[in-house]
Amino acid sequence: MTDDKDKGGRPSGEEKIAVTVRLPADLLAKIDALADAEIRNRSAQVEKLLKDGLAKASSGKVQRP
């Protein structure tokens, strides 16, 4: 029988790697506000913002400096 839960008891899925990021307090406050509005935790909100930004950048819609 295979165990479909990770060490924390959560359903297993995509492997994630922990990353430490230093952010200004005002930016973190904006991320938290977005997370609250979209009913996400901070970590999930940061992941969504990164994925959306990368998708936009790879589509050529972002002007590069």
N, CA, C and O atoms as CSV, one atom per row, in Angstrom:
chain,resi,resn,atom,element,x,y,z
A,1,MET,N,N,0.843,-1.178,0.000
A,1,MET,CA,C,0.000,0.000,0.000
A,1,MET,C,C,0.892,1.247,0.000
A,1,MET,O,O,1.842,1.328,0.779
A,2,THR,N,N,0.594,2.210,-0.861
A,2,THR,CA,C,1.392,3.431,-0.920
A,2,THR,C,C,0.761,4.494,-0.037
A,2,THR,O,O,-0.462,4.602,0.055
A,3,ASP,N,N,1.604,5.268,0.603
A,3,ASP,CA,C,1.132,6.348,1.454
A,3,ASP,C,C,1.001,7.597,0.591
A,3,ASP,O,O,1.970,8.025,-0.035
A,4,ASP,N,N,-0.200,8.184,0.554
A,4,ASP,CA,C,-0.404,9.354,-0.283
A,4,ASP,C,C,-0.353,10.650,0.527
A,4,ASP,O,O,-0.940,11.660,0.139
A,5,LYS,N,N,0.355,10.607,1.651
A,5,LYS,CA,C,0.515,11.802,2.486
A,5,LYS,C,C,1.998,12.073,2.715
A,5,LYS,O,O,2.810,11.148,2.751
A,6,ASP,N,N,2.340,13.348,2.869
A,6,ASP,CA,C,3.730,13.691,3.156
A,6,ASP,C,C,3.996,13.596,4.658
A,6,ASP,O,O,3.126,13.170,5.417
A,7,LYS,N,N,5.190,13.989,5.085
A,7,LYS,CA,C,5.567,13.886,6.498
A,7,LYS,C,C,4.679,14.732,7.404
A,7,LYS,O,O,4.502,14.394,8.575
A,8,GLY,N,N,4.131,15.797,6.900
A,8,GLY,CA,C,3.275,16.670,7.693
A,8,GLY,C,C,1.823,16.229,7.701
A,8,GLY,O,O,0.979,16.903,8.291
A,9,GLY,N,N,1.512,15.099,7.054
A,9,GLY,CA,C,0.151,14.604,7.004
A,9,GLY,C,C,-0.684,15.221,5.897
A,9,GLY,O,O,-1.878,14.942,5.785
A,10,ARG,N,N,-0.060,16.063,5.074
A,10,ARG,CA,C,-0.777,16.685,3.967
A,10,ARG,C,C,-0.740,15.761,2.757
A,10,ARG,O,O,0.173,14.946,2.626
A,11,PRO,N,N,-1.730,15.884,1.872
A,11,PRO,CA,C,-1.691,15.062,0.657
A,11,PRO,C,C,-0.414,15.328,-0.119
A,11,PRO,O,O,-0.005,16.480,-0.259
A,12,SER,N,N,0.220,14.280,-0.625
A,12,SER,CA,C,1.447,14.473,-1.389
A,12,SER,C,C,1.102,15.044,-2.755
A,12,SER,O,O,-0.017,14.887,-3.242
A,13,GLY,N,N,2.041,15.684,-3.344
A,13,GLY,CA,C,1.829,16.304,-4.648
A,13,GLY,C,C,3.150,16.795,-5.167
A,13,GLY,O,O,4.182,16.146,-4.999
A,14,GLU,N,N,3.113,17.947,-5.801
A,14,GLU,CA,C,4.317,18.552,-6.355
A,14,GLU,C,C,5.329,18.811,-5.237
A,14,GLU,O,O,4.987,19.364,-4.191
A,15,GLU,N,N,6.566,18.409,-5.471
A,15,GLU,CA,C,7.620,18.648,-4.484
A,15,GLU,C,C,7.916,20.143,-4.420
A,15,GLU,O,O,8.036,20.806,-5.450
A,16,LYS,N,N,8.029,20.657,-3.221
A,16,LYS,CA,C,8.326,22.076,-3.045
A,16,LYS,C,C,9.589,22.220,-2.218
A,16,LYS,O,O,9.869,21.413,-1.332
A,17,ILE,N,N,10.330,23.242,-2.518
A,17,ILE,CA,C,11.586,23.518,-1.832
A,17,ILE,C,C,11.422,24.824,-1.058
A,17,ILE,O,O,10.952,25.820,-1.607
A,18,ALA,N,N,11.807,24.818,0.202
A,18,ALA,CA,C,11.709,26.019,1.030
A,18,ALA,C,C,12.744,27.038,0.587
A,18,ALA,O,O,13.891,26.690,0.310
A,19,VAL,N,N,12.333,28.300,0.522
A,19,VAL,CA,C,13.206,29.393,0.119
A,19,VAL,C,C,13.007,30.545,1.102
A,19,VAL,O,O,11.876,30.886,1.448
A,20,THR,N,N,14.096,31.132,1.543
A,20,THR,CA,C,14.014,32.293,2.417
A,20,THR,C,C,14.175,33.547,1.578
A,20,THR,O,O,15.110,33.663,0.786
A,21,VAL,N,N,13.250,34.488,1.759
A,21,VAL,CA,C,13.275,35.736,0.991
A,21,VAL,C,C,13.138,36.904,1.965
A,21,VAL,O,O,12.270,36.897,2.838
A,22,ARG,N,N,13.989,37.890,1.808
A,22,ARG,CA,C,13.899,39.093,2.642
A,22,ARG,C,C,13.117,40.141,1.860
A,22,ARG,O,O,13.504,40.522,0.755
A,23,LEU,N,N,12.006,40.608,2.448
A,23,LEU,CA,C,11.142,41.581,1.787
A,23,LEU,C,C,10.932,42.792,2.686
A,23,LEU,O,O,10.914,42.661,3.910
A,24,PRO,N,N,10.774,43.970,2.089
A,24,PRO,CA,C,10.439,45.146,2.887
A,24,PRO,C,C,9.066,44.956,3.555
A,24,PRO,O,O,8.191,44.292,3.000
A,25,ALA,N,N,8.886,45.535,4.735
A,25,ALA,CA,C,7.645,45.372,5.496
A,25,ALA,C,C,6.418,45.839,4.709
A,25,ALA,O,O,5.362,45.209,4.780
A,26,ASP,N,N,6.551,46.940,3.959
A,26,ASP,CA,C,5.393,47.440,3.210
A,26,ASP,C,C,4.983,46.482,2.088
A,26,ASP,O,O,3.793,46.334,1.810
A,27,LEU,N,N,5.945,45.837,1.448
A,27,LEU,CA,C,5.632,44.856,0.414
A,27,LEU,C,C,4.962,43.624,1.018
A,27,LEU,O,O,4.009,43.089,0.452
A,28,LEU,N,N,5.455,43.187,2.150
A,28,LEU,CA,C,4.867,42.034,2.826
A,28,LEU,C,C,3.438,42.343,3.267
A,28,LEU,O,O,2.573,41.469,3.206
A,29,ALA,N,N,3.183,43.558,3.705
A,29,ALA,CA,C,1.832,43.959,4.098
A,29,ALA,C,C,0.876,43.891,2.893
A,29,ALA,O,O,-0.272,43.470,3.032
A,30,LYS,N,N,1.353,44.305,1.721
A,30,LYS,CA,C,0.526,44.241,0.509
A,30,LYS,C,C,0.257,42.797,0.119
A,30,LYS,O,O,-0.855,42.466,-0.293
A,31,ILE,N,N,1.258,41.933,0.241
A,31,ILE,CA,C,1.081,40.511,-0.059
A,31,ILE,C,C,0.067,39.901,0.899
A,31,ILE,O,O,-0.801,39.134,0.483
A,32,ASP,N,N,0.175,40.239,2.175
A,32,ASP,CA,C,-0.772,39.728,3.171
A,32,ASP,C,C,-2.194,40.199,2.879
A,32,ASP,O,O,-3.141,39.427,3.025
A,33,ALA,N,N,-2.352,41.450,2.471
A,33,ALA,CA,C,-3.683,41.975,2.147
A,33,ALA,C,C,-4.283,41.232,0.958
A,33,ALA,O,O,-5.466,40.890,0.971
A,34,LEU,N,N,-3.471,40.981,-0.070
A,34,LEU,CA,C,-3.942,40.207,-1.214
A,34,LEU,C,C,-4.318,38.787,-0.799
A,34,LEU,O,O,-5.343,38.257,-1.229
A,35,ALA,N,N,-3.489,38.182,0.030
A,35,ALA,CA,C,-3.751,36.816,0.502
A,35,ALA,C,C,-5.066,36.762,1.262
A,35,ALA,O,O,-5.858,35.842,1.060
A,36,ASP,N,N,-5.306,37.729,2.127
A,36,ASP,CA,C,-6.560,37.771,2.880
A,36,ASP,C,C,-7.750,37.925,1.942
A,36,ASP,O,O,-8.767,37.255,2.117
A,37,ALA,N,N,-7.631,38.803,0.949
A,37,ALA,CA,C,-8.725,39.048,0.013
A,37,ALA,C,C,-9.032,37.822,-0.840
A,37,ALA,O,O,-10.184,37.593,-1.211
A,38,GLU,N,N,-8.014,37.043,-1.149
A,38,GLU,CA,C,-8.189,35.873,-2.016
A,38,GLU,C,C,-8.241,34.567,-1.227
A,38,GLU,O,O,-8.197,33.483,-1.809
A,39,ILE,N,N,-8.335,34.673,0.105
A,39,ILE,CA,C,-8.426,33.521,1.014
A,39,ILE,C,C,-7.295,32.520,0.764
A,39,ILE,O,O,-7.523,31.339,0.502
A,40,ARG,N,N,-6.076,33.036,0.856
A,40,ARG,CA,C,-4.865,32.213,0.744
A,40,ARG,C,C,-3.973,32.513,1.930
A,40,ARG,O,O,-4.147,33.522,2.613
A,41,ASN,N,N,-3.019,31.634,2.171
A,41,ASN,CA,C,-2.009,31.983,3.162
A,41,ASN,C,C,-0.896,32.748,2.447
A,41,ASN,O,O,-0.854,32.799,1.218
A,42,ARG,N,N,-0.009,33.333,3.221
A,42,ARG,CA,C,1.061,34.160,2.659
A,42,ARG,C,C,1.901,33.392,1.651
A,42,ARG,O,O,2.196,33.898,0.568
A,43,SER,N,N,2.282,32.181,2.003
A,43,SER,CA,C,3.142,31.372,1.143
A,43,SER,C,C,2.465,31.072,-0.202
A,43,SER,O,O,3.091,31.166,-1.258
A,44,ALA,N,N,1.192,30.716,-0.144
A,44,ALA,CA,C,0.456,30.430,-1.380
A,44,ALA,C,C,0.311,31.686,-2.231
A,44,ALA,O,O,0.352,31.613,-3.459
A,45,GLN,N,N,0.140,32.844,-1.580
A,45,GLN,CA,C,0.009,34.094,-2.329
A,45,GLN,C,C,1.313,34.443,-3.030
A,45,GLN,O,O,1.300,34.858,-4.189
A,46,VAL,N,N,2.434,34.282,-2.346
A,46,VAL,CA,C,3.738,34.554,-2.961
A,46,VAL,C,C,3.947,33.623,-4.154
A,46,VAL,O,O,4.417,34.058,-5.205
A,47,GLU,N,N,3.599,32.341,-3.996
A,47,GLU,CA,C,3.738,31.388,-5.102
A,47,GLU,C,C,2.884,31.807,-6.290
A,47,GLU,O,O,3.346,31.751,-7.429
A,48,LYS,N,N,1.635,32.232,-6.041
A,48,LYS,CA,C,0.749,32.661,-7.131
A,48,LYS,C,C,1.314,33.887,-7.841
A,48,LYS,O,O,1.315,33.949,-9.071
A,49,LEU,N,N,1.796,34.862,-7.070
A,49,LEU,CA,C,2.357,36.070,-7.669
A,49,LEU,C,C,3.576,35.750,-8.537
A,49,LEU,O,O,3.732,36.302,-9.626
A,50,LEU,N,N,4.431,34.861,-8.050
A,50,LEU,CA,C,5.605,34.468,-8.831
A,50,LEU,C,C,5.212,33.743,-10.115
A,50,LEU,O,O,5.751,34.028,-11.184
A,51,LYS,N,N,4.270,32.804,-10.006
A,51,LYS,CA,C,3.821,32.066,-11.202
A,51,LYS,C,C,3.191,33.005,-12.219
A,51,LYS,O,O,3.477,32.914,-13.413
A,52,ASP,N,N,2.322,33.919,-11.744
A,52,ASP,CA,C,1.676,34.867,-12.652
A,52,ASP,C,C,2.704,35.786,-13.314
A,52,ASP,O,O,2.622,36.057,-14.512
A,53,GLY,N,N,3.666,36.261,-12.531
A,53,GLY,CA,C,4.705,37.136,-13.079
A,53,GLY,C,C,5.569,36.440,-14.102
A,53,GLY,O,O,5.909,37.016,-15.136
A,54,LEU,N,N,5.929,35.191,-13.814
A,54,LEU,CA,C,6.745,34.431,-14.773
A,54,LEU,C,C,5.973,34.124,-16.051
A,54,LEU,O,O,6.537,34.175,-17.145
A,55,ALA,N,N,4.690,33.809,-15.919
A,55,ALA,CA,C,3.869,33.542,-17.103
A,55,ALA,C,C,3.769,34.800,-17.972
A,55,ALA,O,O,3.869,34.732,-19.197
A,56,LYS,N,N,3.571,35.940,-17.320
A,56,LYS,CA,C,3.480,37.204,-18.052
A,56,LYS,C,C,4.807,37.532,-18.731
A,56,LYS,O,O,4.830,37.957,-19.886
A,57,ALA,N,N,5.904,37.335,-18.013
A,57,ALA,CA,C,7.227,37.619,-18.567
A,57,ALA,C,C,7.544,36.724,-19.758
A,57,ALA,O,O,8.109,37.183,-20.750
A,58,SER,N,N,7.182,35.455,-19.661
A,58,SER,CA,C,7.492,34.527,-20.747
A,58,SER,C,C,6.581,34.714,-21.946
A,58,SER,O,O,6.893,34.240,-23.039
A,59,SER,N,N,5.453,35.401,-21.759
A,59,SER,CA,C,4.553,35.651,-22.885
A,59,SER,C,C,4.976,36.886,-23.687
A,59,SER,O,O,4.399,37.179,-24.735
A,60,GLY,N,N,5.985,37.607,-23.191
A,60,GLY,CA,C,6.483,38.777,-23.899
A,60,GLY,C,C,5.714,40.042,-23.590
A,60,GLY,O,O,5.934,41.065,-24.238
A,61,LYS,N,N,4.795,40.002,-22.594
A,61,LYS,CA,C,3.976,41.171,-22.272
A,61,LYS,C,C,4.667,42.117,-21.301
A,61,LYS,O,O,4.130,43.179,-20.985
A,62,VAL,N,N,5.845,41.749,-20.828
A,62,VAL,CA,C,6.556,42.575,-19.858
A,62,VAL,C,C,7.697,43.293,-20.575
A,62,VAL,O,O,8.468,42.675,-21.309
A,63,GLN,N,N,7.794,44.601,-20.353
A,63,GLN,CA,C,8.911,45.360,-20.931
A,63,GLN,C,C,10.117,45.169,-20.021
A,63,GLN,O,O,10.042,45.396,-18.814
A,64,ARG,N,N,11.202,44.760,-20.604
A,64,ARG,CA,C,12.426,44.567,-19.833
A,64,ARG,C,C,13.245,45.842,-19.865
A,64,ARG,O,O,13.296,46.527,-20.887
A,65,PRO,N,N,13.894,46.168,-18.734
A,65,PRO,CA,C,14.706,47.398,-18.695
A,65,PRO,C,C,15.885,47.351,-19.623
A,65,PRO,O,O,16.653,48.311,-19.695
